[in-house]
């Protein structure tokens, strides 16, 4: 069925092209300008469509979460916090000497 319809359409197109050569008009420079303009616009549209998908479907894995080390005690009475990059004594006073030594 499909092949018959295709053959019938092809035969009709060929018959029309052979019977109406006198109805065809001559090519003008306006036609050339329209053809060139259409090709340029078609090329621009094709380029825009073809580059539209590049960044939409790419998987970019998330950066690993920063997990700072747990607080530790390098000596008795001293607690260092890696997230802050600072050391304190048990009373909460900042210890610049230990901070400089550890970090």
C-alpha positions as CSV (number, residue, x, y, z in Angstrom):
1,X,0.0,0.0,0.0
2,X,2.7,2.4,1.0
3,X,4.8,1.6,-2.1
4,X,1.8,2.1,-4.3
5,X,1.1,5.6,-2.9
6,X,4.8,6.6,-3.3
7,X,4.8,5.4,-6.9
8,X,1.6,7.3,-7.6
9,X,2.9,10.5,-6.1
10,X,6.2,10.2,-8.0
11,X,4.4,9.6,-11.3
12,X,2.1,12.6,-10.6
13,X,5.1,14.8,-9.9
14,X,6.9,13.7,-13.1
15,X,3.8,14.2,-15.2
16,X,3.4,17.8,-13.9
17,X,7.0,18.6,-14.5
18,X,6.8,17.4,-18.1
19,X,3.5,19.0,-19.0
20,X,4.1,22.5,-17.6
21,X,7.6,23.7,-18.8
22,X,6.0,26.7,-20.5
23,X,4.4,27.8,-17.2
24,X,7.8,28.0,-15.4
25,X,9.1,31.5,-15.1
26,X,12.7,32.7,-15.6
27,X,15.2,33.0,-12.7
28,X,15.7,36.6,-11.6
29,X,18.3,38.3,-9.3
30,X,15.6,38.8,-6.7
31,X,15.2,35.1,-6.5
32,X,18.9,34.7,-5.9
33,X,18.9,37.2,-3.1
34,X,15.9,35.5,-1.5
35,X,17.7,32.1,-1.8
36,X,20.9,33.4,-0.3
37,X,19.1,35.1,2.5
38,X,17.1,32.0,3.2
39,X,20.2,29.9,3.3
40,X,22.0,32.3,5.6
41,X,19.0,32.4,8.0
42,X,18.7,28.6,7.8
43,X,22.4,28.2,8.6
44,X,22.1,30.5,11.6
45,X,19.1,28.6,12.9
46,X,20.7,25.3,12.4
47,X,23.8,26.4,14.3
48,X,21.8,27.7,17.2
49,X,19.8,24.5,17.4
50,X,22.8,22.3,17.2
51,X,24.7,24.1,20.0
52,X,21.7,24.3,22.3
53,X,22.1,20.8,23.9
54,X,25.8,20.9,24.8
55,X,25.5,22.0,28.4
56,X,22.0,20.9,29.2
57,X,22.5,17.2,29.6
58,X,26.0,17.0,31.1
59,X,26.3,15.6,34.6
60,X,28.7,17.5,36.8
61,X,29.2,15.8,40.1
62,X,28.9,17.9,43.2
63,X,32.1,18.9,45.0
64,X,32.8,16.6,48.0
65,X,31.6,18.1,51.2
66,X,34.4,19.5,53.4
67,X,34.7,17.4,56.6
68,X,37.1,19.1,59.0
69,X,38.8,16.9,61.5
70,X,37.4,16.6,64.9
71,X,38.8,18.7,67.8
72,X,41.9,17.1,69.4
73,X,44.1,17.7,72.4
74,X,47.9,17.9,71.6
75,X,48.7,18.3,75.3
76,X,46.9,18.3,78.7
77,X,44.7,21.3,79.1
78,X,44.9,22.3,75.4
79,X,42.1,21.7,72.8
80,X,42.7,22.5,69.1
81,X,39.8,23.0,66.6
82,X,40.8,22.4,63.0
83,X,37.7,24.1,61.6
84,X,38.8,27.3,63.3
85,X,42.5,26.7,63.0
86,X,43.0,27.7,66.7
87,X,43.8,26.2,70.0
88,X,42.3,27.1,73.4
89,X,42.9,26.1,77.0
90,X,40.3,24.5,79.2
91,X,39.0,27.9,80.3
92,X,38.4,29.0,76.7
93,X,41.4,31.3,76.4
94,X,43.1,31.5,73.0
95,X,46.6,30.0,73.0
96,X,48.7,31.6,70.2
97,X,51.8,29.5,70.9
98,X,49.9,26.2,70.5
99,X,48.0,27.6,67.5
100,X,51.2,28.5,65.7
101,X,52.8,25.1,66.6
102,X,49.9,23.0,65.5
103,X,48.6,25.0,62.5
